[in-house]
Amino acid sequence: MLARIYRPAKSAMQSGKAKTRVWELVFEPASARVSDPLMGWTQSTDMNGQVRLTFESREEAVNYAQRHGIAFEVLPEEKRPNIIKAYADNFAFHRKQPWTH
């Protein structure tokens, strides 16, 4: 039972960074998913796939995994560059291409 400890990426649906400040402990799937022949739904016998624990810091997640004897892997945190943009830059004189509709 291997677990991954990582900091989730921001959602692609919105520009906000909600839910990216916590660390998550997620278990790797122990068995492959199979398709139900009648309905076509996927099913699995692995119940740990439904467990998703959140922690305030990486150290808390590592301590939890060590305390409970869970084998874990810590994925490196990837920093995104902070690009500051303004709407007024669309109409600036120093644009490389002129603004058009």
Residue pairs with C-beta under 8 A, 6 or more apart in sequence:
1 27
1 28
1 30
1 48
1 70
1 71
2 27
2 28
2 71
2 72
2 73
3 25
3 26
3 27
3 28
3 65
3 70
3 71
3 72
3 73
4 25
4 26
4 27
4 28
4 72
4 73
4 75
5 23
5 24
5 25
5 58
5 61
5 62
5 65
5 72
5 73
5 74
5 75
6 23
6 24
6 26
6 74
6 75
6 77
7 20
7 21
7 22
7 23
7 24
7 58
7 77
8 19
8 20
8 22
8 24
9 20
9 78
10 16
10 17
10 18
10 19
10 20
10 80
11 18
11 19
22 54
22 55
22 56
23 54
23 55
23 56
23 57
23 58
23 60
23 61
24 52
24 53
24 54
24 55
24 61
25 52
25 53
25 54
25 55
25 61
25 64
25 65
25 70
25 72
26 51
26 52
26 53
27 46
27 48
27 49
27 51
29 44
29 46
29 49
30 46
30 48
30 49
31 44
31 45
31 46
32 44
33 42
33 43
33 44
34 42
34 43
34 44
35 41
35 42
35 43
36 42
36 43
53 61
53 64
55 61
55 64
58 74
58 77
61 72
62 72
62 74
64 70
65 71
65 72
89 95
90 99
91 99
